[in-house]
């Protein structure tokens, strides 16, 4: 689905589960981000005990990565 986007070039693995990530993955802002920004956002993510990432945490990490351009 994201074969031709910058996301596919990045070795970051974000998989949508139960549709909760789909809206974020389709967001134009995320597709505009460079590989380095995606990696930085991934490093800033907090992973909850169950191993599932929270939608709010992903948005927050992406926004902080975009703000620190």
VENZI-V571362 format. One record per residue. N is the residue number from 1. RES is the residue in three letters. PSI is psi in whole degrees, -180 to 180 (* if undefined). NEAR is the number of other ideal C-beta (glycine too) atoms within 10 Angstrom. Layout:
n=N res=RES psi=PSI near=NEAR
n=N res=RES psi=PSI near=NEAR
This chain:
n=1 res=UNK psi=-36 near=10
n=2 res=UNK psi=26 near=14
n=3 res=UNK psi=-38 near=6
n=4 res=UNK psi=6 near=8
n=5 res=UNK psi=169 near=13
n=6 res=UNK psi=-26 near=15
n=7 res=UNK psi=-39 near=17
n=8 res=UNK psi=-26 near=11
n=9 res=UNK psi=-25 near=12
n=10 res=UNK psi=145 near=18
n=11 res=UNK psi=10 near=9
n=12 res=UNK psi=132 near=14
n=13 res=UNK psi=104 near=6
n=14 res=UNK psi=116 near=18
n=15 res=UNK psi=131 near=7
n=16 res=UNK psi=135 near=13
n=17 res=UNK psi=129 near=10
n=18 res=UNK psi=29 near=7
n=19 res=UNK psi=-1 near=7
n=20 res=UNK psi=-27 near=13
n=21 res=UNK psi=-14 near=16
n=22 res=UNK psi=-44 near=12
n=23 res=UNK psi=-35 near=11
n=24 res=UNK psi=-43 near=16
n=25 res=UNK psi=-31 near=16
n=26 res=UNK psi=-8 near=12
n=27 res=UNK psi=137 near=13
n=28 res=UNK psi=-34 near=6
n=29 res=UNK psi=-41 near=11
n=30 res=UNK psi=-38 near=21
n=31 res=UNK psi=-26 near=12
n=32 res=UNK psi=-19 near=11
n=33 res=UNK psi=146 near=20
n=34 res=UNK psi=169 near=13
n=35 res=UNK psi=-44 near=13
n=36 res=UNK psi=-40 near=10
n=37 res=UNK psi=-39 near=18
n=38 res=UNK psi=-42 near=21
n=39 res=UNK psi=-42 near=15
n=40 res=UNK psi=-42 near=18
n=41 res=UNK psi=-39 near=23
n=42 res=UNK psi=-38 near=18
n=43 res=UNK psi=-30 near=10
n=44 res=UNK psi=-9 near=16
n=45 res=UNK psi=142 near=15
n=46 res=UNK psi=127 near=10
n=47 res=UNK psi=127 near=10
n=48 res=UNK psi=168 near=9
n=49 res=UNK psi=-33 near=5
n=50 res=UNK psi=-9 near=6
n=51 res=UNK psi=-3 near=6
n=52 res=UNK psi=137 near=12
n=53 res=UNK psi=142 near=20
n=54 res=UNK psi=142 near=13
n=55 res=UNK psi=-45 near=12
n=56 res=UNK psi=-38 near=8
n=57 res=UNK psi=-38 near=14
n=58 res=UNK psi=-46 near=21
n=59 res=UNK psi=-44 near=16
n=60 res=UNK psi=-44 near=15
n=61 res=UNK psi=-40 near=19
n=62 res=UNK psi=-43 near=22
n=63 res=UNK psi=-39 near=13
n=64 res=UNK psi=-36 near=12
n=65 res=UNK psi=-38 near=20
n=66 res=UNK psi=-35 near=15
n=67 res=UNK psi=-29 near=7
n=68 res=UNK psi=20 near=10
n=69 res=UNK psi=* near=8
